[in-house]
Amino acid sequence: MERFSLILMCFCILPFSTYGFADGFDTQSELEDVFTEVYAAHQNSTPAFHIYTAPANDYDEVAKRLAGLFIEPYDKKQLNYAKSVNAQWEKLNAASLSHIPAWSAAHLSYFLPQNTTTLYYPFGGPDIAYALAFFPHMNNYILVGLEPIGAFDNIKKTIANPSTLPALERAFSSYWKKGYFITSEMMTQLSNRDIRGALYLILIGLARNGCVINFVEDLSIDPSGQAVARQDKMLPCVRVVFTPPGKNSPQNVYYVRADLTNINEKLAHLMTFVKRAPFVTLIKSASYVLHDQCASQMRAFLLTNSSAILQDDTGIPFCYLSSTHQIYPFGTYKKPALNVFKHFLQKDLQNFFSNHSTVAIPFKIGYGFNQDDRNLILALPVKTDEH
């Protein structure tokens, strides 16, 4: 608690009015109780970071406010929001996220090509937290979803108004409980007047991982697959530049709003953007879209171009992978976790899991988040000899 004591002393040297204490708390004792409670909730967090680390810039401050990690002025609405976000994040962290980095290092890192610099996460929406947990060392993270992007300037205005905080909590509610976003809910929650855009949730995910947000810029993907200044009639995109804890080199998150089915006339633009550098693919909780012929172009793109594919059974059907990829199974597969998707049962995948030893998954993930049966496979393309 020595570090906490020093920080608390620094706050106490200044008059209450300097930090707005008098507006939000009745006594110095109440403020000290708040600091103690919030600090205790974070001192054992993984990864470890301090709730009162000063923001590095405007972008970083907004992200920390959104994530409940920076409260100034100190009023009770902001405090209640921070306490709620802290509690929900700790539950998700304990059940899932905190276990993934060590598991990934033990079971995935060996197989990934050394020159891989990009993670492509189709159908991931704003789920940067799982992308970082599985693949923390990528230079670039490309997330794709149908949710609107949002604008940083609007987020800055929103977070200054405590009355909008309940709407923000609702936008993240399913994710806290299940570890994935439900597109139909998100389209509604992220399209209201106060909380509009996936950028909110990306900033929260980065801040909760202890990252410093350096810069946010609105971009588009042009027909040549380049990220350019935002233009109409091109695929909209946002880039967030961040620095992870303990590192000096910045990394990038690109969130592209795009339909990944064949009806998207700009799908080729996105594919060209993704394959500018060697990439691996993460697919989870993807509604089995890649099982349908409507997504045949994206499925073929991944099979042909991805250096590795980590997915659950909602990704590329096993029948497309079994003859072209080396498969490493994790967990158990018996049937789709949700009854609404029961018609996507894969008997060949059942047989594969039954006939091969698997590595356990010691964390909750995907549609089977609250079930004992959950699965992942790592698919590596089989190299053919050239003559």
N, C-alpha and C positions, 0 to 999 in steps of 0.2 A: 504493500500500500504506500510505499515511500513516494512513488511517482505521482500517485493520486493526491497525496498530501501537498506536494509542491504545487500541483496545478490548482488545487482548491485554495491554497494560500495566495496564489497569484490573483485569483478572482477576488478574494476577500480584501486585498489591498485597495482595490478600486471602489469608488462609491457605487451604491446599488444602481443609481440612475445610468451609470456608464453602460451597463448591460441590460437595462430594462428590468431588473429584478423586482423592483417595487410594484410593477404592473402585474406580475404573474404570481408572486409568492408572498405570503403574509409575514413570514419571519425568516431570519437567517437560518434557523434550525431546520425549517422545511426545505430550504434550498440544499443544505448539507445532506439531508436525508435523500433527496432526489439524486444528488451526485453519487452518494454511496450505493444506492440501488442500481442506477444505470451502469456504474463502473463494475459492480459485482457481476452484472449480467454479461460483461464483455471480457473480463480478465482471463477467462479460460476459452475464449473463442478460437476457432480454427478457420482461416488463418488469424493470428493475433493482431489486433490493431486497437487503437485507443479512440474512444468516442469523441474526445476533445482535441484531437489533432487539428491544428488550424488549417483551413482550406488553403490550397495553393493559389487559387485564382477564382474568377467568377464561375467558370464552368464547374470547378471542383466544389465550390460552396453550394451551388444548386444541387449537385448530385448528393452531397452529404446531407443536405436538408431533406431531400426526397427520401433518403435511406434512413432517416431518423438518427443521424450521426452528428448533427450540428444543430444546436437549438439557440438561436439568438435573434430577437430578444427571447428571454425565457418565460413563455406564458404556458398556461396549463393545457391549452389545446394542442400546442406543439409537443408538449411533454407527453400527453396521452397518446398522441400519434406515434412518437418515438418508442414509447414503452410497448405499444402494440406491435409495431414492426419488429422491434428487437425480439419479442417473445416468439412471434411467428417464424422469423428467420432462424432462430436457435432451434426450433423444432425441425424445420426442414434440414438444417445443417447437421443436426444430430442423427436424423433418420437416414440421410442420404449424402448430401454434398461433401461433408467432411471426410467420408470414407473413400471417396473416389480417387483423389490424387495418388495415394499410396497404392491402391489397387491397379490403377492405370500404369503407374511406373513399373509395377511388378509383372503385369500381364500384357501390356500393349507396346510399351516403348521399344522393346527389342525388335519388334516386327516392322516398325515404321521406317521408311527410307529416310536417310539422314538429310536429304536435300528438300524434304517436305517443309514448306513454310506457310501453308494456308490450310485452314479448316473451313470446309463448306458444310453448312448446316441447313439444308432445305427443310421446309416445314417447321423450322425451329422457332419462328416468330422472334420475339425479343429475348429468348432464353440464353443469354450470355453466360449465366452462372454455370450451367452444365457443360457448356463448351469449354470454359476455363478449367473446370474440374477435371475433365477427361484429357484435355490437350492444352496445358498451361503455357507451352513454349512457342506457340505459333506467332509469326509476325502479323498475320492477317486472319480475321474471323469474318466470314461472310454468312450472315443470317438472312433468311428469306421467309416472308410471311405475307398474309393478306391484310394484316392490320395497318391502318394509316400510320404515317411516320411521326407526325407532330413537328413542332418548331421550338427550338431552344428558347427564343424570346418569350413565347407564350408560356413555357414551363416556368421561366423565371418569374413571370407575373403571377402565375397560379400558386406557386409555393409561398409567395408573400402573403397569401390570403388563407388563414387557417381554416376558414369555413369549407375549403375545397378538400381538406385532408381526408374526410370520410370517403369521398368518391375515389380517391387514390387507393385507399385501403381495399375497397371493393374490387378494384381492377386487378389486384394481386391476390385476392382471396383464394381462388381455386388453385393457383400456383403454390401457395404456401402449403395447402393440404395434400396436393397430389404430385407436385413436381413437374407439371406440364400445364400449358395454356390451352384452354378450350376456345377455338376460333370463334364460334358463334357468340360466346359470352364476350370475348375480347372486342369483337367488332362493335358491339353495343356499348360496352364500358369505355372504350377508347375513342368513341365518336361523340361523346356528350360535350357540352359547352366547356366544362371545367377541365376535364381530363381527356385530352385528344392526342393520341399518338403512342406508338411503341417506344419512342425515345425515352419516355418517362421510365419505363421498366428496364431498359438497357442501362440507364444511368444508375438506377437503384442496384441492379445486379453487380455492376462494376464497383460501386462504392462499398457495398457490403463485402466484397472480396478484398477490400483494402487498397484498391487502385486509386491513383490520382488522375483526375480527368484534366487533360491538357488543352483540348480543343474539340469543338464540334462544328462541322460544316455540312451544308446541304449540297448534294451532288445529284448527278444523273448518270446513267450508263448509256453511252452513245452507241451507234450501230457497229463501231469497230471494237466494242468491249472495253472502252476506256472510261474511267471516272472523270467527269467534267463538271464544270459549274452547272447548277440546277437550270434545266431548260424544259419547257413544255414539250409534250409529245415524245419524251424519252422516259425510260424506266427511272422512277424517283428513288433516291438513295440518300442515306445520311452516313457520314463517317465520324466516328468518335475516336480520338487519339488518347491513349491512356498509358500510364506507367504502372506496372504491377508493384506490389510491395517488395522491397529488397532488390529491385532491378533499376538500371539506369537507362536502358534502351526502351523507347516507346513502342507500343503495339497498336494495331488498328482494328476497330470493329466497323464493318459495313453492314447496315441493315437495308435490304432492298425490298421494296414492296412490289410483289410480282405474283401473278398466277403461274403456277408451274405445270399446267396442263398444255396440251397441244394447241389450244385455241389462242394462246398468247403469241401474237405475231412478233413480239420482241424477245421471245425466249432464247433465240440464238445469240442475241446481244449479251444476255446474262451468262450463257455458257462460255462465250469468249472471254468475258471478264473473269470468270472463275478459273479458267485454265491458263491464265497468264503465267502462273507458277505451279509447280507440283503441289497437289492438294490431297488431303484425306477427307472423308465424308462421315458425318454423324447423322443418323436418322433414328428418331424415337418418337413415339406417340404421334405418328404421321397419318392416322386415319386410313391407312391402307391405300392411299391414292396411287402409289406406284404399282399396285396390283391391277389397276385398270388400264385398258388400252388408251384412255384419254391422256395418260402420262407416259406414253411409250417413248417419246423423244427424250424426256429427262431420264428415264430409266436406261435407255441406250447410252446416253451421255455418261452416266455414272459408271456403267459397266465397262465402258471403253477407256475412260480417262482418269478415274480415281485411283490413286496409289494404294489406298486401303479404304474399306468401308466398315465402320462400326455401326451396327443397327440392331433393333429388336425386330420382332416378327411383323411389325407394321411397315417395314421398309420394302426393299426389293424382294419379290417372291423367291423362295429358295430354289425353285426349278431353274431360274435364270442364272443363279450363282454356282450351282453344284458342279457344272461341267467346265467352268472357266476360272474358278477361284478355289484357292485353298481355304477351307473353312475351319475356324476354331470356335467351338461352342462354349458358352458360359451360362450357368444357371440351369433352369429346366423349362421345357416347352411341352405343354399338353394340348392347349387350345388357346384361342384368343381370350384375353383377360376380361373383356367386356362383351356381354351377350349381344349387344347391338351389332357387333362385328363377327358373330359366330360363323357366318357363311364364308369367312376368310380362313377357315381352318386349313392348315397345310400338312397333309399326311406324310409327305416326303420329309418335311422338317421334323415331324414327330419321330419318324424312323431314324433319322440322323441322330437326334438327341438320345434316343433309346440305345443306339448301337455304338455310341462314343462316350468316353469319359469326359466329364465337363468340370470346369472350375467354378466354384461357388461365387455368387454375387452377394457380398456382405452389406448391401445397401438397397434401399427401396428405389425403384425407378419405373417409369413408363406407366402404361395403363394398369399394370399389376402392382402399382405402388403399395397398395394396402393388402396385397395377397402374398402368399408364400411362393407362388410360381411366377418367376420373372426370368426373362431371357435376353441375352445379347449374343451376337455372333460377330467375329472379326473375319472379314473376307479379304483375302489378298489375291490379286490377279496372278494366274500361273504364267510364268515366263516361258515363251516358246523359243526353241533354238532356231537361230537364223543360219541358213545355209547359203 
